[in-house]
């Protein structure tokens, strides 16, 4: 189906979390699809996920990525909505039966960002004083920063972006780590003090891209959402997701990636780290972008040979013990 194809009008129901960032992202998808398909009506249906409700427990202690997607997926399975918009980094690599990742949108900057308290406005990561309290809810960020900056103190931080920024500004932290893409989508790019280079912090799988999930057999909806597909981003993210899936890593494990495509060649870098940042395995693979998923699987096997499996097994035990 294309914007020029004559098709019966219908109401398309979009599932979204209620958070400010989720709604900004979902409304962008709604607006873009409305331009492509003016004959249809696109409605946003919001719901709260378990991850939005439980804010007083560290993410690593309350489950995997389904925390932010399960309710949206149930809505599609029950035919209450037609598709759901996710931050792709929140979407599990193994989806419920009958649902598929139907579209990946063009990626924004996937890097992590340092946001500092005003008293440190002249500092960056490598110049913050020893003992600085750094806020993050991500074990991936925590492990990598511990690896490079063992002299910092780290403290969990939960809540939406506004809540986290308020906690920083109130003096509870010297700095916090957030996603560049989320800050920019909310018009808060001016709070980015430093874009953290990949040499220090590899980003999360899928970070910076949106994933649109739908029912596998709904060909009409699949054709509609494909209008927003960005091939290069999709190839990069398929490689990243295959890497994560092969390692059997969930939301809260220290697994980071970085991808790029040049002249049809996809380069994927991945790492696995212990929680204390002391054990750290990292490698890179390259190949044709069309073989993205095989590249991700290949890289996972390479890291397993270097000890990634043992590191991940130890992490799961540590997390369950509350380390």
PAKOL-833335 format. One record per residue: x, y, z of N, C-alpha, C in turn; residue number from 1. Coordinates in steps of 0.2 Angstrom, whole numbers, plus 5000, padded with zeros to 4 digits. Example, Ala and Ser with C-alpha at 12.3 -4.5 7.8 and 13.67 -1.06 7.14 Angstrom:
// residues 2
  n_x  n_y  n_z ca_x ca_y ca_z  c_x  c_y  c_z   i
 5066 4972 5039 5062 4978 5039 5066 4984 5039   1
 5064 4989 5035 5068 4995 5036 5064 5000 5039   2
//
This chain:
// residues 323
  n_x  n_y  n_z ca_x ca_y ca_z  c_x  c_y  c_z   i
 5004 4994 5000 5000 5000 5000 5004 5006 5000   1
 5003 5011 4996 5006 5018 4996 5002 5023 4997   2
 5004 5029 4998 5000 5035 4999 4995 5036 4992   3
 4998 5034 4987 4994 5035 4981 4989 5029 4979   4
 4989 5024 4983 4985 5018 4982 4978 5020 4985   5
 4973 5018 4981 4966 5019 4984 4965 5014 4989   6
 4963 5015 4995 4961 5010 5000 4955 5013 5004   7
 4951 5008 5007 4946 5010 5011 4949 5013 5017   8
 4945 5019 5020 4948 5022 5026 4946 5017 5032   9
 4951 5018 5037 4950 5014 5043 4953 5018 5049  10
 4951 5016 5055 4954 5019 5061 4959 5014 5063  11
 4965 5017 5064 4971 5013 5066 4973 5015 5073  12
 4973 5010 5077 4974 5011 5084 4981 5010 5086  13
 4984 5015 5089 4991 5014 5091 4992 5014 5099  14
 4996 5009 5101 4997 5008 5108 5003 5012 5110  15
 5003 5015 5116 5009 5019 5118 5009 5019 5126  16
 5015 5019 5129 5015 5020 5136 5013 5028 5137  17
 5012 5029 5144 5009 5036 5145 5015 5041 5147  18
 5021 5039 5147 5026 5043 5149 5027 5049 5144  19
 5030 5055 5146 5031 5060 5141 5035 5058 5135  20
 5040 5055 5136 5044 5053 5130 5041 5048 5126  21
 5037 5043 5129 5034 5038 5125 5029 5042 5120  22
 5025 5047 5123 5020 5050 5119 5023 5055 5114  23
 5028 5058 5115 5032 5062 5110 5034 5057 5104  24
 5036 5052 5106 5038 5047 5100 5032 5044 5097  25
 5027 5042 5100 5021 5040 5097 5017 5045 5093  26
 5017 5051 5095 5014 5056 5092 5018 5058 5085  27
 5024 5057 5085 5028 5058 5079 5026 5053 5074  28
 5026 5046 5076 5024 5041 5072 5017 5042 5069  29
 5012 5044 5074 5005 5046 5072 5005 5051 5066  30
 5009 5057 5067 5009 5062 5062 5012 5060 5056  31
 5017 5056 5056 5021 5054 5050 5016 5050 5046  32
 5013 5045 5049 5008 5040 5046 5002 5044 5043  33
 5000 5049 5047 4994 5053 5044 4996 5056 5038  34
 5002 5059 5037 5004 5062 5031 5004 5057 5025  35
 5007 5051 5027 5007 5046 5021 5000 5043 5020  36
 4996 5042 5024 4989 5039 5023 4984 5044 5026  37
 4982 5049 5022 4977 5054 5025 4970 5051 5025  38
 4969 5045 5021 4963 5042 5021 4961 5038 5028  39
 4966 5037 5032 4965 5034 5038 4965 5039 5044  40
 4962 5036 5049 4963 5040 5056 4967 5036 5060  41
 4972 5039 5063 4976 5036 5068 4975 5039 5075  42
 4973 5034 5079 4972 5036 5086 4977 5033 5091  43
 4979 5037 5096 4983 5034 5101 4980 5032 5107  44
 4981 5026 5109 4978 5023 5115 4984 5022 5120  45
 4983 5025 5126 4989 5024 5131 4987 5019 5136  46
 4993 5017 5139 4992 5012 5145 4998 5012 5149  47
 4998 5011 5155 5004 5010 5160 5007 5003 5160  48
 5013 5003 5160 5016 4996 5160 5019 4995 5167  49
 5021 4989 5169 5023 4988 5176 5029 4992 5177  50
 5034 4993 5172 5040 4997 5173 5038 5004 5174  51
 5032 5007 5172 5031 5014 5174 5028 5014 5181  52
 5025 5009 5183 5022 5009 5190 5027 5008 5196  53
 5031 5003 5195 5036 5001 5200 5042 5006 5199  54
 5043 5011 5203 5048 5015 5203 5053 5016 5209  55
 5052 5011 5214 5056 5012 5220 5060 5005 5220  56
 5061 5002 5215 5065 4996 5215 5070 4996 5209  57
 5076 4994 5209 5081 4994 5204 5078 4990 5198  58
 5079 4992 5192 5076 4988 5186 5079 4981 5186  59
 5085 4980 5188 5089 4974 5188 5085 4969 5193  60
 5081 4971 5198 5078 4967 5203 5071 4965 5201  61
 5068 4968 5196 5061 4967 5195 5059 4964 5188  62
 5064 4962 5184 5063 4959 5178 5067 4961 5172  63
 5064 4959 5166 5067 4960 5160 5064 4965 5156  64
 5065 4966 5150 5063 4971 5146 5055 4971 5145  65
 5052 4965 5146 5045 4965 5146 5041 4970 5151  66
 5045 4972 5156 5042 4977 5160 5039 4983 5157  67
 5042 4985 5151 5039 4991 5148 5035 4990 5141  68
 5034 4983 5140 5031 4981 5134 5025 4977 5135  69
 5024 4973 5140 5020 4967 5141 5012 4970 5140  70
 5011 4975 5143 5004 4978 5143 5002 4980 5136  71
 5007 4983 5132 5006 4985 5125 5005 4979 5121  72
 5009 4974 5122 5008 4968 5118 5001 4964 5119  73
 4999 4964 5125 4993 4961 5127 4987 4965 5123  74
 4988 4971 5123 4983 4975 5119 4982 4973 5112  75
 4988 4972 5109 4988 4970 5102 4985 4962 5101  76
 4987 4958 5106 4985 4951 5105 4977 4951 5106  77
 4975 4955 5110 4967 4955 5112 4964 4960 5107  78
 4967 4962 5101 4964 4966 5096 4961 4973 5099  79
 4964 4975 5104 4962 4982 5106 4966 4987 5103  80
 4972 4986 5101 4976 4991 5097 4979 4987 5091  81
 4981 4991 5086 4984 4988 5079 4991 4987 5079  82
 4995 4992 5082 5002 4991 5083 5004 4996 5089  83
 5010 4995 5091 5013 4998 5097 5020 5001 5095  84
 5021 5007 5098 5027 5011 5097 5032 5010 5103  85
 5038 5008 5102 5042 5007 5108 5049 5011 5107  86
 5052 5013 5112 5059 5014 5111 5062 5007 5110  87
 5066 5006 5105 5068 4999 5103 5072 4996 5108  88
 5076 5000 5112 5080 4997 5117 5076 4994 5123  89
 5070 4995 5123 5065 4992 5128 5062 4986 5126  90
 5062 4984 5119 5059 4979 5116 5063 4972 5117  91
 5060 4967 5120 5064 4961 5121 5066 4958 5114  92
 5071 4954 5114 5073 4952 5107 5069 4946 5105  93
 5066 4942 5110 5061 4937 5109 5054 4940 5110  94
 5050 4940 5105 5043 4943 5106 5038 4937 5107  95
 5032 4939 5110 5027 4934 5111 5025 4931 5104  96
 5022 4925 5104 5020 4922 5098 5014 4926 5095  97
 5015 4927 5088 5010 4931 5085 5011 4938 5084  98
 5017 4941 5087 5019 4948 5086 5026 4948 5083  99
 5027 4953 5079 5033 4954 5076 5036 4961 5076 100
 5042 4962 5075 5045 4969 5075 5044 4971 5067 101
 5039 4975 5066 5037 4977 5059 5040 4982 5056 102
 5043 4987 5060 5047 4993 5057 5052 4995 5062 103
 5057 4998 5059 5062 5001 5063 5063 5008 5060 104
 5062 5014 5064 5063 5020 5061 5070 5023 5061 105
 5071 5028 5058 5078 5031 5057 5081 5033 5064 106
 5087 5031 5065 5090 5031 5072 5092 5038 5073 107
 5091 5041 5079 5094 5047 5082 5101 5045 5085 108
 5105 5050 5087 5111 5048 5091 5110 5043 5096 109
 5113 5037 5096 5112 5032 5101 5117 5033 5107 110
 5121 5038 5107 5126 5038 5112 5122 5040 5119 111
 5126 5039 5124 5125 5041 5131 5127 5048 5132 112
 5124 5051 5137 5125 5058 5138 5127 5059 5146 113
 5132 5063 5147 5133 5065 5154 5129 5072 5155 114
 5125 5072 5161 5122 5078 5163 5124 5079 5170 115
 5127 5085 5171 5130 5087 5177 5126 5092 5182 116
 5127 5092 5188 5124 5097 5192 5128 5104 5191 117
 5124 5109 5192 5127 5116 5190 5134 5117 5193 118
 5135 5114 5199 5142 5116 5202 5148 5112 5198 119
 5146 5108 5194 5151 5105 5190 5151 5107 5182 120
 5148 5113 5181 5147 5115 5174 5154 5115 5170 121
 5159 5116 5173 5166 5116 5170 5169 5109 5170 122
 5166 5104 5172 5169 5097 5172 5166 5093 5167 123
 5170 5087 5165 5168 5082 5161 5169 5075 5165 124
 5168 5070 5162 5169 5063 5165 5176 5063 5168 125
 5181 5064 5164 5188 5063 5166 5190 5069 5171 126
 5186 5074 5172 5189 5079 5177 5184 5080 5183 127
 5179 5076 5183 5174 5076 5190 5179 5073 5195 128
 5178 5076 5201 5182 5074 5207 5181 5067 5209 129
 5186 5064 5212 5185 5057 5215 5179 5057 5220 130
 5175 5052 5220 5170 5052 5225 5163 5055 5222 131
 5163 5058 5216 5157 5060 5213 5152 5055 5213 132
 5146 5057 5214 5140 5052 5214 5137 5053 5207 133
 5137 5047 5204 5134 5047 5197 5128 5042 5197 134
 5123 5045 5195 5116 5042 5195 5115 5038 5188 135
 5113 5032 5188 5111 5028 5182 5107 5022 5185 136
 5102 5020 5181 5098 5014 5182 5100 5008 5178 137
 5105 5009 5174 5107 5004 5169 5114 5001 5171 138
 5114 4994 5171 5120 4990 5173 5125 4991 5168 139
 5123 4992 5162 5127 4993 5156 5131 4999 5157 140
 5128 5004 5159 5132 5011 5160 5136 5010 5166 141
 5133 5007 5171 5137 5006 5178 5143 5003 5177 142
 5143 4997 5173 5149 4993 5173 5154 4996 5169 143
 5152 4999 5163 5157 5003 5159 5161 5009 5163 144
 5157 5012 5166 5159 5018 5170 5164 5016 5176 145
 5162 5010 5179 5166 5008 5184 5173 5005 5181 146
 5173 5003 5175 5179 5000 5172 5184 5006 5171 147
 5181 5012 5168 5185 5017 5167 5186 5022 5172 148
 5181 5023 5177 5182 5028 5182 5180 5024 5189 149
 5184 5020 5192 5183 5017 5198 5183 5021 5204 150
 5185 5027 5203 5185 5032 5209 5178 5036 5210 151
 5173 5034 5206 5167 5037 5207 5162 5033 5211 152
 5157 5036 5214 5152 5032 5218 5146 5032 5213 153
 5142 5026 5213 5137 5025 5209 5130 5024 5213 154
 5125 5027 5211 5119 5027 5214 5113 5026 5209 155
 5108 5021 5211 5103 5020 5206 5098 5026 5206 156
 5095 5027 5200 5090 5032 5199 5085 5030 5194 157
 5079 5031 5197 5073 5029 5193 5068 5035 5191 158
 5063 5034 5187 5059 5039 5185 5060 5042 5178 159
 5055 5046 5176 5055 5049 5169 5061 5054 5169 160
 5062 5057 5163 5068 5061 5162 5067 5067 5167 161
 5061 5070 5167 5060 5076 5171 5062 5074 5179 162
 5059 5069 5181 5060 5066 5188 5068 5066 5189 163
 5071 5062 5185 5079 5061 5186 5082 5068 5186 164
 5081 5072 5181 5084 5079 5181 5083 5083 5187 165
 5077 5082 5190 5075 5086 5196 5079 5083 5202 166
 5080 5077 5202 5084 5074 5207 5091 5076 5207 167
 5094 5077 5201 5101 5079 5200 5101 5086 5202 168
 5096 5091 5200 5096 5098 5202 5096 5099 5209 169
 5092 5095 5212 5091 5095 5220 5097 5093 5224 170
 5102 5091 5220 5109 5089 5224 5110 5082 5226 171
 5105 5078 5224 5106 5071 5226 5111 5067 5222 172
 5114 5070 5217 5119 5067 5212 5123 5073 5210 173
 5130 5071 5208 5134 5076 5205 5133 5076 5197 174
 5131 5070 5195 5130 5069 5188 5125 5063 5187 175
 5122 5063 5181 5118 5057 5179 5119 5055 5172 176
 5118 5049 5170 5119 5047 5163 5112 5045 5160 177
 5111 5049 5154 5105 5048 5151 5106 5047 5143 178
 5101 5045 5140 5102 5044 5132 5101 5051 5129 179
 5106 5052 5124 5106 5058 5120 5099 5059 5117 180
 5097 5053 5114 5091 5053 5109 5085 5056 5114 181
 5084 5053 5120 5078 5055 5124 5078 5062 5125 182
 5084 5065 5127 5084 5072 5129 5083 5076 5123 183
 5085 5074 5117 5084 5078 5111 5077 5078 5109 184
 5074 5072 5110 5067 5072 5108 5062 5076 5112 185
 5064 5077 5118 5060 5081 5123 5062 5088 5123 186
 5066 5090 5118 5069 5097 5118 5073 5099 5124 187
 5077 5094 5127 5081 5095 5132 5088 5094 5130 188
 5090 5095 5124 5097 5094 5122 5102 5099 5125 189
 5099 5105 5128 5104 5109 5131 5106 5107 5138 190
 5103 5101 5140 5106 5098 5147 5111 5094 5145 191
 5113 5092 5139 5118 5087 5138 5125 5091 5139 192
 5129 5089 5144 5135 5092 5145 5141 5089 5141 193
 5140 5082 5140 5145 5079 5136 5142 5072 5133 194
 5143 5072 5127 5141 5065 5123 5147 5060 5125 195
 5146 5055 5128 5151 5050 5130 5153 5046 5124 196
 5159 5046 5123 5162 5043 5117 5161 5035 5118 197
 5161 5032 5112 5160 5024 5112 5166 5021 5116 198
 5172 5024 5116 5177 5021 5119 5176 5020 5126 199
 5172 5024 5129 5170 5024 5136 5164 5020 5137 200
 5159 5021 5133 5152 5018 5135 5149 5016 5128 201
 5149 5010 5127 5145 5007 5121 5138 5008 5123 202
 5134 5009 5118 5127 5011 5119 5122 5004 5120 203
 5116 5005 5122 5112 4999 5122 5109 4997 5116 204
 5108 4990 5115 5105 4988 5109 5099 4991 5107 205
 5099 4994 5101 5093 4998 5098 5092 5005 5101 206
 5097 5007 5105 5096 5014 5108 5096 5019 5102 207
 5091 5024 5103 5090 5029 5098 5085 5028 5092 208
 5083 5022 5092 5078 5020 5086 5072 5018 5090 209
 5066 5019 5086 5060 5017 5088 5058 5010 5084 210
 5055 5006 5088 5053 5000 5085 5045 4999 5085 211
 5042 4998 5080 5035 4997 5079 5033 4990 5079 212
 5029 4987 5084 5028 4980 5084 5020 4979 5082 213
 5019 4974 5079 5012 4973 5077 5011 4965 5076 214
 5004 4964 5075 5003 4957 5074 5006 4954 5067 215
 5008 4948 5068 5012 4945 5062 5007 4944 5056 216
 5001 4943 5057 4997 4941 5051 4993 4947 5048 217
 4994 4953 5051 4990 4959 5049 4994 4963 5043 218
 4993 4960 5037 4997 4963 5032 4996 4970 5030 219
 4989 4972 5031 4988 4979 5030 4991 4984 5034 220
 4992 4982 5041 4995 4986 5046 5003 4986 5044 221
 5005 4980 5043 5012 4979 5041 5014 4984 5035 222
 5010 4984 5030 5012 4988 5024 5011 4996 5026 223
 5007 4998 5031 5006 5005 5033 5013 5007 5037 224
 5014 5003 5042 5020 5005 5046 5027 5005 5042 225
 5027 5001 5037 5033 5000 5033 5035 5007 5030 226
 5030 5012 5029 5032 5018 5027 5037 5022 5031 227
 5038 5020 5037 5043 5023 5041 5049 5019 5042 228
 5050 5014 5039 5056 5010 5039 5062 5013 5037 229
 5068 5013 5040 5074 5015 5038 5079 5010 5038 230
 5081 5008 5031 5084 5001 5030 5091 5001 5034 231
 5095 5006 5034 5101 5006 5037 5101 5005 5044 232
 5096 5009 5047 5095 5008 5055 5093 5001 5056 233
 5088 4999 5052 5085 4992 5053 5091 4987 5053 234
 5095 4987 5048 5101 4982 5048 5105 4983 5054 235
 5107 4989 5056 5111 4990 5062 5108 4987 5068 236
 5101 4988 5069 5098 4986 5075 5097 4978 5075 237
 5096 4975 5069 5095 4968 5068 5101 4965 5070 238
 5107 4968 5068 5113 4965 5070 5114 4965 5078 239
 5112 4971 5081 5113 4972 5088 5108 4967 5092 240
 5102 4966 5089 5097 4962 5093 5099 4955 5092 241
 5102 4953 5087 5104 4946 5086 5110 4944 5091 242
 5114 4949 5091 5120 4948 5096 5117 4947 5103 243
 5113 4952 5105 5110 4951 5112 5106 4945 5113 244
 5102 4943 5108 5098 4937 5108 5102 4931 5109 245
 5108 4930 5105 5112 4925 5105 5116 4924 5112 246
 5117 4930 5115 5120 4930 5122 5115 4929 5128 247
 5109 4928 5126 5103 4928 5131 5103 4933 5136 248
 5105 4939 5134 5105 4945 5138 5098 4948 5138 249
 5096 4950 5144 5090 4954 5145 5091 4961 5146 250
 5087 4965 5148 5087 4972 5149 5093 4974 5154 251
 5093 4971 5159 5098 4973 5164 5104 4968 5165 252
 5108 4968 5159 5115 4965 5159 5119 4970 5156 253
 5126 4970 5158 5130 4975 5155 5133 4972 5148 254
 5128 4973 5143 5130 4972 5136 5129 4978 5132 255
 5135 4980 5129 5134 4986 5125 5137 4985 5118 256
 5134 4990 5113 5136 4989 5106 5137 4995 5103 257
 5140 4995 5097 5141 5001 5093 5141 4998 5086 258
 5137 5001 5081 5137 4999 5074 5138 5005 5069 259
 5140 5003 5063 5140 5008 5058 5140 5004 5051 260
 5138 5008 5046 5138 5005 5039 5141 5010 5035 261
 5146 5007 5031 5150 5011 5026 5151 5007 5020 262
 5149 5010 5014 5149 5006 5008 5147 4999 5008 263
 5141 4999 5011 5137 4992 5012 5140 4987 5017 264
 5146 4989 5020 5149 4985 5025 5146 4987 5032 265
 5144 4982 5036 5142 4984 5043 5147 4982 5048 266
 5149 4986 5052 5154 4985 5058 5150 4985 5064 267
 5151 4979 5068 5147 4979 5075 5153 4977 5080 268
 5153 4982 5085 5157 4981 5091 5152 4979 5097 269
 5154 4974 5101 5150 4972 5107 5155 4971 5113 270
 5152 4972 5118 5156 4970 5125 5151 4967 5130 271
 5154 4964 5134 5151 4961 5140 5155 4962 5146 272
 5153 4965 5152 5157 4967 5157 5154 4964 5164 273
 5158 4963 5169 5156 4961 5175 5153 4967 5178 274
 5149 4967 5184 5146 4972 5187 5151 4977 5190 275
 5157 4975 5192 5162 4979 5195 5166 4982 5190 276
 5165 4980 5183 5169 4983 5178 5176 4980 5177 277
 5178 4975 5181 5185 4972 5181 5186 4967 5176 278
 5181 4963 5174 5181 4958 5169 5177 4961 5163 279
 5181 4962 5157 5178 4966 5152 5180 4962 5145 280
 5175 4960 5141 5177 4957 5135 5174 4961 5129 281
 5178 4962 5124 5175 4966 5119 5178 4964 5112 282
 5174 4964 5107 5177 4962 5100 5173 4966 5095 283
 5175 4965 5088 5172 4968 5083 5172 4963 5077 284
 5166 4964 5073 5165 4960 5067 5163 4964 5061 285
 5164 4963 5055 5162 4966 5049 5160 4962 5044 286
 5155 4964 5040 5153 4960 5034 5147 4964 5031 287
 5145 4961 5025 5139 4964 5021 5133 4966 5026 288
 5131 4972 5025 5125 4974 5029 5119 4969 5028 289
 5118 4966 5023 5113 4961 5022 5113 4955 5026 290
 5119 4954 5029 5120 4948 5033 5120 4950 5041 291
 5116 4956 5042 5117 4959 5049 5116 4954 5055 292
 5111 4950 5054 5109 4945 5060 5115 4940 5061 293
 5117 4937 5055 5123 4933 5056 5129 4936 5059 294
 5130 4942 5058 5136 4946 5061 5135 4946 5068 295
 5129 4948 5070 5127 4948 5077 5128 4941 5081 296
 5126 4936 5078 5127 4929 5080 5135 4928 5081 297
 5138 4929 5076 5145 4928 5075 5149 4932 5081 298
 5147 4938 5082 5151 4942 5087 5149 4939 5094 299
 5143 4937 5095 5141 4933 5102 5145 4927 5103 300
 5146 4923 5098 5150 4917 5098 5157 4919 5100 301
 5160 4924 5097 5167 4926 5099 5168 4928 5106 302
 5163 4932 5108 5163 4934 5115 5162 4928 5120 303
 5158 4924 5118 5157 4918 5123 5164 4914 5123 304
 5168 4914 5118 5174 4910 5118 5179 4914 5122 305
 5178 4921 5123 5182 4925 5128 5180 4925 5135 306
 5175 4922 5136 5172 4922 5143 5166 4925 5145 307
 5162 4927 5140 5156 4931 5141 5151 4927 5145 308
 5150 4921 5143 5145 4916 5146 5146 4916 5154 309
 5152 4915 5156 5154 4915 5163 5152 4922 5167 310
 5154 4927 5163 5153 4934 5166 5145 4935 5167 311
 5141 4933 5162 5134 4934 5162 5131 4929 5168 312
 5133 4923 5168 5131 4919 5174 5132 4921 5181 313
 5138 4924 5182 5139 4927 5188 5135 4933 5189 314
 5134 4937 5184 5129 4943 5185 5122 4941 5187 315
 5119 4936 5184 5113 4934 5186 5112 4932 5193 316
 5118 4929 5196 5118 4927 5203 5118 4933 5207 317
 5123 4937 5205 5124 4944 5209 5118 4948 5210 318
 5114 4948 5204 5108 4952 5204 5103 4949 5208 319
 5102 4943 5208 5097 4939 5212 5099 4940 5220 320
 5105 4941 5221 5107 4941 5228 5107 4949 5231 321
 5106 4953 5226 5105 4960 5227 5111 4964 5228 322
 5117 4962 5224 5123 4965 5224 5123 4971 5221 323
//
